[in-house]
């Protein structure tokens, strides 16, 4: 018991020192805050980190003071974003807190080299691999330019729910975005029923409720829709209107990862997808 208490105490102090060091290295203008004339604190103030992370100032102060308090994976995720941690620093943060990262980085074992090759072979048909949480695990070049410039999106934000409710380019490309997003939220609720206690799911839900009033409104309806394909109209910023059929190809016996493709429904859409592929290849 004494050894466990000592280890916990060491972890708290290491975590406190790590948070303080990361806070002090960030310039206010890096996170959109004014520097001001009377700033004496190196980097960010504690209250600024608390504000950026949507946590209480007192609670965050206690965290930096190595007090014995509970910290959830969702809060650690918010702190990692606020402190601009890279992947190694993020992993260290969760390790110090002895918590499971709800959005770990690194390659996904679901996406094998053969599946990546398949995505390439499907060109110019836009295709990607998603999990049931709508994380985009892999995609081909045409899909990367279909709804927004996906390469420009940070890996931790490559989630269709996040993009659908927060990314202006993505939203502009989707015809009837309100109806489509309402359906997506209903599908997300149906999928989440089997993952209610999992940190990655609750962290994503918490983030969506924080950043999008639209999501909060549709989520409060408690609507549920099963997964399935449908016809979609996409107004691509580069090649114009695309008439596509959305298809799911499940990669296992359960409703987990799936390969999603957007098949053109007319010759004009096919030609425009070929143009989009050429544009994507030229940008490499």
BELZI-V849393 format. One line per field, one symbol per residue. ss: DSSP state (~ for helix, > for strand, _ for the rest). phi: phi as a letter, one per 20 degrees, with the letter a starting at -180 (. if undefined). burial: + if it has 24 or more other C-alpha atoms within 12 Angstrom, else -. A space follows every 50 residues. Layout:
ss: ???
phi: ???
burial: ???
//
This chain:
ss: _~~~~~~~~~~~~~~~~~~~~~~~~__~~~~______________~~~~~ ~~~___~~~~~~~~________~~~~~~~~~~____~~~~~~~~~~____ ____________~~~~~~~~~____>>>>>____>>>>>_~~~~_____~ ~~__~~~_>~~~~~~~_~~~~~~>__~~~~~~~~~~~~~~~~______~~ ~~~~~~~~~~~_~~~~~~~__________>>>>>>>___>>>>>>>>>>> _______>>>>>>>__~~~~~~~~~~~~~~~~__
phi: .fffffffffgfffffffffffffeefgffdmdffmedfdffmeefffff ffemcfffffffffemfececegfffffffffelfeffffffgfffelce ffcfenfeffeegfffffgfffgeffbbdcefemfeeaaeffffdfdaef feeggfdecfffffdceffgffeeflgfffffffffffffffgecfdegf ffffffffffecfgfgfffffleccffrfafcdceffdcnfcdcdecdcf ebfdfdfbedccefdbffffffffffffffffef
burial: ----------++-+++-+++-++--+++--------------++++-+++ -++++---++++++-+----+++++++++++++++---++++++-++-++ ++++------+---++-+++-+++++++++++++++++++++++++++++ +----++++++++++++-+++++++-+--++++++++++-++------++ ++++++++-----++--++-------+----+++++-++++++++++++- ----++++++++++----++-++++++--+----
//
